[in-house]
Amino acid sequence: MAETVKVDIPHKLTREVARQRITEGFDRVRSDATGGMLKFEDQWTGDHLDFRAGMLGQRIVGRLDIHDDHVHIELDLPGFLASLAGKLTGKIRSEGQILLENKKA
């Protein structure tokens, strides 16, 4: 059965810097996808991102909003991936925290 997963990741960055890091993170996902097996589409509208990813017949639809102090992510997971929702949520949270940590460039 499909499931919507919601994750909030706190940050201490400007919205512009958070968006830049998120864009770079999504660019890495695209470049790491080998052999064209992962299909990935994304569309920014201001500080809101709509994205879709598909692989091996499984399709994830997601939304991401950058706020002043956190990033809110929602993922619509199909049946098979919904069974892994807990693990995916933890992975998204930990990777997101690394991506958005307040480090000096």
Secondary structure as GFF3:
##gff-version 3
##sequence-region A 1 105
A	DSSP	beta_strand	3	10	.	.	.	ID=ss1
A	DSSP	alpha_helix	15	32	.	.	.	ID=ss2
A	DSSP	three_ten_helix	34	36	.	.	.	ID=ss3
A	DSSP	beta_strand	39	45	.	.	.	ID=ss4
A	DSSP	beta_strand	48	55	.	.	.	ID=ss5
A	DSSP	beta_strand	58	66	.	.	.	ID=ss6
A	DSSP	beta_strand	70	77	.	.	.	ID=ss7
A	DSSP	alpha_helix	79	82	.	.	.	ID=ss8
A	DSSP	alpha_helix	85	99	.	.	.	ID=ss9
###
